[in-house]
Amino acid sequence: MKNLIVYGSLLNKDELLKEGIKKEDIELVKVFGFKRVFNQEPSYRLVNSINRAVLNVQEDKSSWFNAIVIKNLSNEYINTLDIREQGYFRLDLTNEQVKSYNNEMISNCIVYKGKQGKENKEILPNFDYLNICLKGVESLGKEFLQDFLKSTYKNSKDGLTLI
């Protein structure tokens, strides 16, 4: 059984329900050693615009981002996710990288990170996708929203900037 870190549209309870995930199956967490960035070319949410980026994570030892963890997923479910998340690859996290908002370590976690050929430093967030994410984040509480806003980046001409 694995625990899946989700950091984008699945932060939205409506999106979780579409996947059959219930509120009792999730927990709020912080993931250390990564930065959340709108720099991923979409595989499904195709938009013919500079505003087409979906979320990705990139390794950065001094960064963290907040997310939810979906607990105790079967290997069969994970294998199905591998197909759905075709623009990403699955990465195992160390026990020290994931902590609950109560500061408890959570083990056996995986996260999906964008494939190198799908990253693009020129694109900006997809507005509809961003709104789905923000609606979900807002429903998880004020602290969670504030953490999302201070740990989510987008491309800019000067590199990365907070959204």
Secondary structure, DSSP 8 states (H G I E B T S, - for coil): -EEEEE-SGGGSHHHHHHTT--GGGEEEEEEEEEEEEEEE--SSS--SSSEEEEEEEEEEEEEEEEEEEEEEE-HHHHHHHHHHTTTEEEEE--GGGEEETTS-B--SEEEEEE-GGGB-TT-EE-HHHHHHHHHHHHTT-HHHHHHHHTSEEEEETTEEEE-
